[in-house]
């Protein structure tokens, strides 16, 4: 039985509206979600999808709140110089990208401004040096993705892709330009494959993981495979040169289905002579090219030296830990996931770095000054937390923190909050900060900052 898609969270843009009957608003800036920012005559803020700074747009309001409104640009009457024609045929419907209508230079400038605004407004700090943006390819960069799957008879069958913008619907896609070309080309074939499976309405997602030498597809299945399903999956894997894995429940149920004995996933950090094996369900950066440049910059900022002792907090599978060890310092990696700590230890052994790498399991969201002190004194520290940031870590540093802290962030707001503590409570200086464009064409802001004392 087909699973119905949920009602979208905003009115359809296809609603019949005369753009000339809508208010014309001047777009002043963009917010952290890449929406244009305008003001009504009474000063109320309006966030406008699809509008850029410097433009005048006719705006249809679809959400009204006491302190703000949300709308979408139905007609651009004065275009910004930064506006370009989005190359993706699904732009505006698919929610995977929301900045393709701005050129690459403008996208980076918006993200840099978001970072600086957060540091000043939330953290009350300014960076002494604004670093050049780390940039890589704008297309085909996304080596990790979670594709949603829905059987929607009204749209002709199975849909495979990202959610529609501001909706739980799955976009009707036949390609994706931010995925590697060979993965993008698989989208229509995946639609046909799922259509033929017995659980077409019991397969909610397909995870994609691309390594140096192989591509893995993880099928999330809610009922056992039948013999005919197994035949179809094997045939698909052979035809398209991919590995098929299955997941029945949580991440620990991810298992190789076909082909047997297939090579594992890896990514490389060639500047440091490191190869990193990883599992399909383990966290790695989606953009390997930018990750290489980010790691290299982090090492230049951290300056690990033989004889030094460096902490890598939220170390994951060792993305920064092993380059620190390869530089000659001894690294102590700390991570809340025991499974990732095991992987980090295995990766250290794989690269011949076990003698300079120690890993521990600890909940860094609950860490105290006493627990942090138990790790010993450090010459430097790298912090790479998830979106929630590292507030308990920076609180626990006290007066015995290292002279250099490199903070890698995926959320400028929590970076700014933690920077306030480091600078105004612990006496650090925000030496430098800059953006790494890990997710081109999206509003996601990845950044790196150096604190010194």
N, C-alpha and C positions, 0 to 999 in steps of 0.2 A: 504494500500500500504506500502511495506517495506521501512523503512528509511535507506538510504545508509550510511555506515560509511565513515568518512572522510579519505582522504589519510594520512598515517602516516607521521610524521615529519622527519623521518630518513629512510634510505634504510633498507629493510628487512634483518635480520641476516641470512636468508636462502639462500641469494645470493651465487652462486657458486664461492668460493674463495679458492685458494690453500694456507693454512696457512703458508707453508714454503716460499711462495713468499712475505709474508708480513714482515715489519720491526720488529726486536726483540728489545723490549724496557725494561729497568730496571725500576721497579716501586719503587719510593722513599717514597711516603707517600700517604695519602688519603685527599681529599678535603671535604668541608662542605656538599657535596651531595653524599659522600661515593664512589666517583670515584677515581681510582688510579691516581697518578700524576707521569708523566715521562717527559723526555726532549729529543728532537731530537738532532742530532749532532750540529746543529746551535744554540742550547740553547732554542729553542721554546718549550713552555709547551704543553703537550698533556694530556688531561683528558681521562682516560680509564675505561669504564664500565666493571665491573666484575673482576677487578684486585686488588690485595692486596699488601701492602708494603713488599719488600723483594723478590717479584716474578719477573721472566722474562717472558714476554708475547709477542706473535705475535699479532700485533694490526692492525685491519682494520680501517682506518680513514673514518669517514662519514661526518665530518664537518670541513671546513678549514676557519679560520679567520686570519687576519693579526697578531694578538698577541697570538693566541693559536689554537689548534686543538682538536677535540673530536673523540674518537674511541672506539672500543670494543675489548676485548680480545677474539680472536678466538682460541687461543691455549696457554695453560700455560706450559712453558718449564721447569720452576723451581718453585715449589709450596712453598708458605709460610707455616710455622708451624701452623699458625692460620687458615688455610683453612679447611673447613669441607664440607661434602656433604649436600646441602640444602634438608631438608625433604619435602618441599612443591612441589608437581608435577607441579605447575604452575610457579615456580621461573624462572626468566629470560624472561618470557613473560609478566606476570602480573606486573604492576608497583607499586603494593601496598607495596612491600618490596624490598630493594636493598642491604641488608647486610646479607642475610641468608648464604652466602658462607664463612662468618667469624664466629669463635666461639664467645660465649657470652662475654668472658673476653676481647677479642680483640675489639668487638663492643664498649664496655664501654670505653676502653682505647682510641679509636679513638675519641669518643665524648668528653672525658675529655681534650684531646689534642686540639680539635677544640675550646672548651671554653677558654682554657688558651691562645691559639694563638690569638684569637679575642681580649681578654682582653689586651694582650700585644701590638698587632699590631695596633688596632683601639683605644683602650682606654689609652694605655701607662700606664697600671696599672698591678700590680701583687697581687694576694690574699695572705694574710698572712698565711692562712691555707687552704689547699685543702681538702675538705670534702669527706668522703667515699661516693661512689655512692649509690643512692637509687635505689634498684632493686626489681622487683617482678617476677611473672611467665613470662616466655618467650613466651608461647603459650596460646591461648584462652583468651587473656587479653583485646581485643578490644570490649568494650561494646557500642560504638557508631560507626556507619559506614554509608556511603552513597554509595549504590550499584547502578551502572548504568545499564540501561536496553536498549537493542536494538533488533529489529527484523531484522535478517540477514539471508535471505533465502539461500545464498551461503554456510552458515555454519550450515545449518540444522534447522534454526528457531530462537527462542529467546535466547539471551545471557544475563546473569545476573552476574555482578561482577564488579571488578575494571578495570580501563583503562589499556591497554597494556603499557609497558614501552616506554616512549617518543612518545606516540601516542594518538590519540583520539579514536582509536578502543577500543571496550570492549573485554577483555580477555575471552576466552572460558573456563569457570571455572565450576567445580562441587563441590568444597569445598574451604574453606579458613581456614588455620590452626591458624591464629591470632584471628579469631572470636571465641566466645564461641562455644563449640562442638555442642550444640543444634541449634545454628544459622547456623554454617557451614553446618550441615546436611540438612538445609532448602533450600540450593541453587538449587539443581536439582528440588525440588518440586516447588520452585518459578518459575523456567523456564517453567515447565509444566502448572502452574496456569496462567501465563501471556499469554502463547500460546492460552489458551482457552478463554481469555477475549476478548470482542468486540474491545477494544482499545489497542490491542497488539502493534501497531505501534504508539500509542499516550500515552505511559506511560514511561517517560524517566528515572525515578529513584525510588528507594525504600530506604527510610531511616530506619535504625535499631537503636533501643534504648532498652537496657537491664537494668532493674532495679533489686532491691532486690527480688521482688516477681512476676514480670511480664516482658514479652517481647512485645514490640510494633513495628509494621511495618507500616510505613507511605507511602502510595502509592501516588506518584505525578501523577495526572490524568489530561489530557488536554481536556477531553470531559466527559459529564455526564455518570454515570454508568447506564447500562440497567438492567432490572429486572434479566436477566440470570447472569449478572456479580455479582449482589448482592448475588445471591444464591451461586455462586462459592466462593466468598470471605468469606461468613459466614461458609460454609463447611470447607474451608481451616483453618479458625481460630479455629473452634471446633476440627478439626483433629489434629492440631499441638499445641494447647494450647497457642495461641498468640492473641494479640489484633490487629485489623485492623483499621487504621486511614486513612483519605484521605487528600490531599492537592490540591486545584484547582488553586491557584495563589501564593501569598506571604505567609510568615510564619504565618500571622494572620488568614489564611484560614484552618490551620490544625485542623481537627475535628475528634472526635471518631465516627467510623462507627459501629463497632461491637466488642464485645458484649456490650449491654447497661449496664450502671452502673458498668463498669469494674474498678478495683482498679487502683489508679494512680501510676506512676513511682516514686520510691524513691531510694536514696542511703544513706549509713550510715557512720558516723564518730564515731565508738563505743568508742574510747578513750575519747571522749568528751560528750558522751551520746546524740548524735545529729542524728536525721533523717531528711533528706533533700528531700522533694517532688520537682519534676521538671516536666516540660512538654516536649513532644517529640521534639519540635523545639527549646528548650532552651539550651544554652551552658552548658555543663558539661564536665569534663575531661573524655577521652575515657577509661582510665585505673584506675578503682576505687581502686585497691590495692595499686598502686603507689601513687595515690592521698592521701590516708589515711596517708602514710608515709611522704609525702611531707608536708601535713598540720601539722603533729606532729612535724616535724623538724622546720617548720616556727615558731611554737609557742615556741619551745625551744630557738630559736634565738631571737625572739621578746621579750620574757619574759613579757607578759602582767600581770599586778597585779591589785588587787582591788584598786579602787581610781584613777587609771590611765585613761588617755584618749588616745585612739589609732585610727588612721585613716586607713581605708582599701580602697585604691583607685583602680578603675576598679573592684569593689567588686562583680559584677555579681549577682548571686542569694544568696550570703552569704557564699560561701565555706570556706573562712577564717574568715569572720566577726563573724559568730556564735561561732566558737571555741574561738575567742578572748573574746567575751561576756561571754562564759561559764567559762573562766578563771577568771572572776571577774571584768575585766576592762570594761569601757564604750567604745563602738566602734561606729565610724561614717563612714558608708559606702557610697561611692560616685561612681556613675555609669551613663553612658550616656543614657542607655536604660530605659525609664520609665516602660516598662513591666517587666524588670528584677528587678528594684527597688521594684515594687509591690510584685513580687515573694519573694524577700529578706525579706520584711516586713511580709509577710504571713509565711515564714519559721521561722522568729524570734518568732512570736506568736505561731506557731506550737510547738516550743521547749521551750516555757515559758521564752523567753529572751527579750521580747519587752522593758522591763524597762532598759535594758543595751545596746540597739541597736537602732541607728538612721540612716536613709538612706536618701540620697538626689540625685536628678538628676542633672548632670552637664556634660558638654562636656570637658573632660580632655585633649583633643587634642588642645583646644583653651584656656586653663586656663591661667590666669595672676597671678602675685604675689599678687595683690590686692584681686582677687577672692579667691585664696587659703588662704589668711590671714583671710577672712571672716569666714572660717570654725573654726577658733580659734587655740589655741596652743595645741600641741600634745606631749605626752611622747614617742610615737613610731609611726611608719608608715609602713604599708605593701603596696607594689605596685605590681600589677599582670596584666600588660598590654597585649594586643594582640601583634602580630609580629612587628608592627610599633614602639613599645616601648613607653616610657613615657618622651620624651625629653622636652615637654612644662612643664610638672610637675616638673622635676628636675631643669629646669631653674628658675621656679617660687619659689623654696624653699627659695632662698636668704640666709640670715644669721640666719633665725629664724626656720630652719628645726629642727626636733626632733633629739634626741641623737642616736637613733637606727632606721635604715631603712632596712627592709627585702624586697628584690627585687626578685620576681619570674618571670622568663623569658622563653619564647618559641622561642627566637631568639638571639643567642649569639652575633651577630653583633650589634643589637640595645642595648643590655645590655652593651656591651663594650663602645658604644658611650655615653650612659647615665652615665656610671661609670666615664668616663673622666670628665664630668661636675661636678659630685659629688665630685670627689677627687681633681681635679686641679683647680676648681673654687670655690667650697663651703667648702673645707677643711675636707672632710670626709676621712676616711681610709677604704680601702676594707679589712675588717677583715677576711672574709672567703668566699669561693665559691665552688660549686660542682654541679655535674650532677644528674638529676633524669631521669632514663631510662624509660620515659613514653611510648615510642614507640619502643620496641625491634624490631630488624631486619630492621629498617629504619634509615635514616640519621638524623632524627629530634632530635634536642638537646634541652631538657628542663633543666633549671638550677635554682639554688637559690643562692643568695648572701647576705651577711650582711655588711652594711656600718655603721660605728660608728663615733661619733664626741664628 
